[in-house]
């Protein structure tokens, strides 16, 4: 569509002003009829000249018809036409244009209704064909895009559509470009914006994805258990051939358990005998020693925090073993 030109308006105003000045000068010379004729002629001349002068923008092409027959493409810039004899029915925009189109409730190959929104980027490369070979190229390209989108959806599975939008965009571009090429239109690209599926199907797909993740988690957990069992088997072989290592491991496990806030530890008698702890009495002494050591540490930490000395009437007596460095277990009880 042609936009109003300020240059044409200026030409019209200049010619009309010149005619008005001439008519005013004749009016002072007592020639009123001549003044009216000059004013009317200046008005007609201004209209003819303004209509003959046309200006096309940098991105526009003007389709000029002479008595209904194609004459030429004009623009950009200034050009002239013959008023009444020649006309400009189309102003073609040669920039990259965009059109949005969509397909609603279209069935995929696996009979799932979907709503797809897409954007088409296209450009007119032959303004003559776009103006003369199709009545309304904008409506034609919109309908061609929509029908192509429906064809592609009907040949595509839902999973492929959700995962491979790029492939769908490439297929759409090829199909639409073939249809619009005779009109002088080149399709630059097609972008699929969104694919909407029914809410019930979304819930089902979400449940399926959750079940699949749970299955994978169980498989990973089972594989982890198998690897742990294999490592335990290797460790058992090592301990079988090395009793000293088994003894040290048992001592370490017992010590780590006693360091926690546990007050009662049940150890099989065979394990006590294998660790040579001196029977139940030695195990009890070890437990009491660790408990007293833990209590002393807690009281020392509290005293340092409050900057107050430990009271002399402490309910836990200090033994010579406790006067040594904290952290070394007392071995005198065994």
C-alpha positions as CSV (number, residue, x, y, z in Angstrom):
1,X,0.0,0.0,0.0
2,X,1.3,3.4,-0.9
3,X,1.9,5.9,1.9
4,X,1.2,9.6,1.6
5,X,4.2,11.5,0.2
6,X,5.1,14.8,1.8
7,X,7.1,15.7,-1.4
8,X,3.9,15.5,-3.5
9,X,2.1,17.6,-1.0
10,X,4.8,20.2,-1.2
11,X,4.7,20.3,-5.0
12,X,0.9,20.7,-5.0
13,X,1.1,23.5,-2.4
14,X,3.8,25.4,-4.4
15,X,2.0,25.3,-7.7
16,X,-1.3,26.3,-6.1
17,X,0.3,29.2,-4.2
18,X,1.9,30.4,-7.4
19,X,-1.5,30.3,-9.2
20,X,-3.1,32.1,-6.2
21,X,-0.6,34.9,-6.4
22,X,-1.1,35.3,-10.1
23,X,-4.9,35.4,-9.6
24,X,-4.5,38.0,-6.8
25,X,-2.5,40.3,-9.0
26,X,-5.1,40.1,-11.8
27,X,-7.8,40.8,-9.3
28,X,-6.1,44.1,-8.4
29,X,-6.1,45.0,-12.1
30,X,-9.9,44.6,-12.2
31,X,-9.8,41.4,-14.1
32,X,-11.9,39.1,-11.9
33,X,-12.7,36.5,-14.6
34,X,-9.1,36.1,-15.6
35,X,-8.2,35.7,-11.9
36,X,-10.7,32.9,-11.4
37,X,-9.5,31.1,-14.6
38,X,-5.9,31.3,-13.4
39,X,-6.8,30.0,-10.0
40,X,-8.7,27.0,-11.5
41,X,-5.9,26.2,-13.9
42,X,-3.4,26.3,-11.2
43,X,-5.5,23.9,-9.1
44,X,-5.7,21.4,-12.0
45,X,-2.1,21.8,-12.8
46,X,-1.1,21.2,-9.2
47,X,-3.1,18.0,-9.0
48,X,-1.7,16.7,-12.3
49,X,1.9,17.4,-11.4
50,X,1.5,16.0,-7.9
51,X,-0.1,12.9,-9.3
52,X,2.7,12.5,-11.9
53,X,5.5,12.7,-9.4
54,X,5.9,9.5,-7.3
55,X,8.4,8.6,-4.7
56,X,9.1,5.0,-3.7
57,X,10.9,4.1,-0.4
58,X,14.2,2.1,-0.5
59,X,12.4,-1.1,0.3
60,X,9.4,-0.6,-2.1
61,X,8.8,-1.4,-5.7
62,X,6.0,0.2,-7.7
63,X,4.1,-1.9,-10.3
64,X,3.1,0.6,-13.0
65,X,0.2,-0.3,-15.4
66,X,-0.5,1.7,-18.6
67,X,-4.1,1.4,-19.6
68,X,-4.3,-1.9,-17.6
69,X,-1.2,-3.4,-19.1
70,X,2.1,-3.9,-17.2
71,X,4.6,-1.2,-18.1
72,X,7.5,-1.5,-15.6
73,X,8.7,-1.7,-12.0
74,X,9.7,1.6,-10.6
75,X,11.6,2.6,-7.5
76,X,13.2,3.2,-5.2
77,X,13.4,6.9,-5.4
78,X,11.7,9.5,-7.6
79,X,9.9,8.6,-10.8
80,X,7.1,9.9,-13.1
81,X,3.9,8.4,-14.4
82,X,1.2,9.8,-16.7
83,X,-1.9,10.6,-14.7
84,X,-5.1,8.9,-15.7
85,X,-3.3,6.8,-18.4
86,X,-1.0,5.1,-15.9
87,X,-1.7,3.8,-12.5
88,X,0.1,2.0,-9.6
89,X,-2.1,-0.8,-8.2
90,X,0.6,-2.4,-6.0
91,X,3.5,-1.2,-3.9
92,X,5.6,-4.3,-3.2
93,X,7.7,-4.5,0.0
94,X,10.9,-6.3,-0.7
95,X,12.0,-6.7,2.9
96,X,11.9,-9.9,4.9
97,X,8.4,-10.4,6.1
98,X,6.9,-12.6,8.8
99,X,3.6,-14.4,9.0
100,X,2.3,-16.5,11.9
101,X,0.1,-19.5,11.2
102,X,-1.2,-22.5,13.1
103,X,-3.0,-25.8,12.8
104,X,-5.7,-26.5,15.4
105,X,-6.9,-30.0,16.4
106,X,-4.8,-31.7,13.8
107,X,-4.2,-35.5,14.2
108,X,-0.7,-36.8,14.1
109,X,0.3,-40.1,12.6
110,X,-0.5,-41.9,15.9
111,X,-4.0,-40.1,16.0
112,X,-3.2,-37.6,18.7
113,X,-4.9,-34.1,18.3
114,X,-2.4,-31.3,18.6
115,X,-2.3,-27.5,18.2
116,X,0.8,-26.2,16.5
117,X,1.9,-22.6,16.2
118,X,4.6,-21.6,13.7
119,X,6.2,-18.5,12.2
120,X,7.2,-18.1,8.5
121,X,10.0,-15.8,7.3
122,X,9.7,-15.0,3.6
123,X,10.8,-12.4,1.0
124,X,9.5,-11.3,-2.4
125,X,12.3,-11.8,-4.9
126,X,10.2,-11.1,-8.1
127,X,7.7,-8.3,-7.5
128,X,6.2,-8.7,-11.0
129,X,5.1,-12.3,-10.4
130,X,3.9,-11.5,-6.9
131,X,1.7,-8.7,-8.3
132,X,0.5,-10.3,-11.5
133,X,0.5,-14.1,-11.0
134,X,-1.5,-14.2,-7.7
135,X,-4.4,-12.1,-6.6
136,X,-3.4,-11.7,-3.0
137,X,0.0,-13.1,-2.3
138,X,-0.2,-12.5,1.5
139,X,-3.4,-14.6,1.9
140,X,-2.1,-17.2,-0.6
141,X,1.2,-17.7,1.4
142,X,-0.8,-18.0,4.7
143,X,-3.1,-20.7,3.3
144,X,-0.2,-22.5,1.7
145,X,1.7,-22.5,5.0
146,X,-1.3,-23.7,7.0
147,X,-2.0,-26.6,4.6
148,X,1.6,-27.6,4.5
149,X,1.7,-27.7,8.3
150,X,-1.3,-29.9,8.5
151,X,0.3,-32.3,6.0
152,X,3.5,-32.5,8.0
153,X,1.7,-33.1,11.2
154,X,-0.4,-35.9,9.7
155,X,2.8,-37.7,8.6
156,X,4.7,-37.3,11.9
157,X,4.6,-39.2,15.2
158,X,3.9,-37.2,18.4
159,X,7.2,-38.2,19.9
160,X,9.1,-37.2,16.8
161,X,7.2,-33.9,16.8
162,X,8.1,-33.1,20.4
163,X,11.7,-34.0,20.1
164,X,12.5,-33.0,16.5
165,X,11.1,-29.6,15.9
166,X,14.1,-28.6,13.7
167,X,13.4,-31.5,11.3
168,X,9.7,-30.4,11.1
169,X,10.8,-26.8,10.4
170,X,13.1,-27.9,7.6
171,X,10.4,-30.0,6.0
172,X,7.9,-27.2,6.2
173,X,10.3,-24.8,4.6
174,X,10.9,-27.1,1.6
175,X,7.2,-27.7,1.1
176,X,6.1,-24.1,1.3
177,X,9.0,-22.9,-0.8
178,X,8.0,-25.2,-3.6
179,X,4.4,-23.9,-3.5
180,X,5.4,-20.2,-3.4
181,X,8.2,-20.2,-5.9
182,X,5.9,-19.6,-8.9
183,X,4.7,-16.5,-7.1
184,X,8.1,-14.9,-6.9
185,X,8.3,-15.6,-3.1
186,X,11.3,-17.2,-1.4
187,X,10.8,-18.9,2.0
188,X,13.8,-18.1,4.2
189,X,12.9,-20.2,7.3
190,X,10.1,-21.7,9.3
191,X,10.1,-21.8,13.1
192,X,7.7,-24.0,15.1
193,X,6.9,-22.0,18.2
194,X,4.8,-24.4,20.3
195,X,3.1,-27.8,20.2
196,X,0.1,-28.1,22.5
197,X,-1.3,-31.5,23.4
198,X,-4.5,-32.4,25.4
199,X,-4.1,-32.1,29.2
200,X,-5.1,-35.7,29.8
201,X,-2.3,-36.9,27.5
202,X,0.1,-34.6,29.3
203,X,-0.8,-36.3,32.6
204,X,-0.3,-39.7,31.1
205,X,3.1,-38.8,29.6
206,X,4.1,-37.3,33.0
207,X,3.2,-40.6,34.7
208,X,5.1,-42.6,32.1
209,X,8.2,-40.4,32.5
210,X,8.0,-40.8,36.3
211,X,7.7,-44.6,36.0
212,X,10.6,-44.7,33.6
213,X,12.7,-42.7,36.1
214,X,11.8,-45.0,38.9
215,X,12.7,-48.0,36.8
216,X,16.1,-46.5,36.0
217,X,16.6,-45.7,39.7
218,X,15.9,-49.3,40.7
219,X,18.2,-50.6,38.0
220,X,21.0,-48.3,39.2
221,X,20.4,-49.4,42.8
222,X,20.5,-53.1,41.9
223,X,23.7,-52.5,40.0
224,X,25.2,-50.7,43.0
225,X,24.2,-53.6,45.3
226,X,25.9,-56.0,42.9
227,X,29.1,-53.9,42.9
228,X,29.1,-53.7,46.7
229,X,28.6,-57.5,47.0
230,X,31.6,-58.0,44.7
231,X,33.8,-55.7,46.7
232,X,32.7,-57.4,49.9
233,X,33.6,-60.7,48.3
234,X,37.1,-59.4,47.5
235,X,37.5,-58.0,51.0
236,X,36.5,-61.4,52.5
237,X,39.2,-63.1,50.5
238,X,41.7,-60.6,51.7
239,X,40.7,-61.1,55.4
240,X,40.8,-64.9,55.0
241,X,44.4,-64.8,53.9
242,X,45.4,-62.1,56.4
243,X,44.0,-62.6,60.0
244,X,45.9,-59.5,61.3
245,X,44.0,-57.2,58.9
246,X,40.7,-58.7,60.1
247,X,41.7,-58.1,63.7
248,X,42.6,-54.5,63.0
249,X,39.4,-53.9,61.1
250,X,37.3,-55.3,64.0
251,X,39.1,-53.1,66.5
252,X,38.5,-50.1,64.3
253,X,34.8,-50.8,63.9
254,X,34.4,-51.3,67.7
255,X,36.2,-48.1,68.5
256,X,34.2,-46.0,66.0
257,X,31.0,-47.4,67.4
258,X,32.0,-46.5,71.0
259,X,33.0,-43.0,70.0
260,X,29.4,-42.2,69.2
261,X,26.6,-41.4,71.7
262,X,25.9,-45.1,72.2
263,X,25.9,-46.3,75.8
264,X,25.4,-50.1,75.1
265,X,27.3,-52.0,72.5
266,X,26.4,-55.7,71.9
267,X,29.4,-57.6,70.5
268,X,29.3,-61.4,69.9
269,X,31.6,-63.4,72.2
270,X,33.5,-64.8,69.3
271,X,34.4,-61.4,68.1
272,X,35.6,-60.4,71.6
273,X,37.8,-63.4,71.9
274,X,39.2,-62.9,68.4
275,X,40.1,-59.2,69.3
276,X,41.7,-60.4,72.6
277,X,40.0,-57.7,74.7
278,X,40.2,-59.9,77.9
279,X,36.6,-60.9,78.0
280,X,33.6,-58.9,79.1
281,X,35.5,-57.0,81.8
282,X,38.0,-55.6,79.4
283,X,35.2,-54.6,77.0
284,X,33.4,-52.8,79.8
285,X,36.5,-51.0,81.0
286,X,37.1,-49.8,77.4
287,X,33.5,-48.5,77.2
288,X,33.7,-46.7,80.5
289,X,37.1,-45.1,79.7
290,X,35.8,-43.8,76.4
291,X,32.7,-42.5,78.1
292,X,34.7,-40.6,80.8
293,X,37.0,-39.2,78.1
294,X,34.0,-37.9,76.2
295,X,32.5,-36.3,79.3
296,X,35.8,-34.6,80.1
297,X,36.0,-33.2,76.6
298,X,32.5,-31.8,76.8
299,X,33.2,-30.1,80.2
300,X,36.5,-28.6,79.0
301,X,34.7,-27.2,75.9
302,X,32.0,-25.6,78.1
303,X,34.6,-24.2,80.5
304,X,36.6,-22.6,77.6
305,X,33.3,-21.1,76.2
306,X,32.3,-19.5,79.5
307,X,35.9,-18.6,80.5
308,X,35.3,-20.3,83.9
309,X,37.5,-23.0,85.4
310,X,36.1,-26.5,85.9
311,X,34.6,-26.8,89.4
312,X,36.7,-28.8,91.9
313,X,33.7,-30.9,93.0
314,X,33.2,-32.5,89.6
315,X,31.2,-35.6,89.6
316,X,33.8,-37.2,87.3
317,X,37.1,-37.9,89.0
318,X,40.2,-37.2,87.1
319,X,42.5,-40.2,86.9
320,X,46.2,-40.1,86.0
321,X,45.2,-41.4,82.6
322,X,43.1,-38.2,82.0
323,X,46.0,-35.9,82.8
324,X,47.7,-37.1,79.6
325,X,46.8,-35.6,76.2
326,X,43.1,-36.0,75.4
327,X,42.4,-38.2,72.5
328,X,44.8,-41.0,73.6
329,X,42.7,-43.8,75.0
330,X,43.7,-45.1,78.4
331,X,45.1,-48.6,78.2
332,X,45.7,-49.1,81.9
333,X,42.3,-50.6,82.5
334,X,43.0,-53.8,80.4
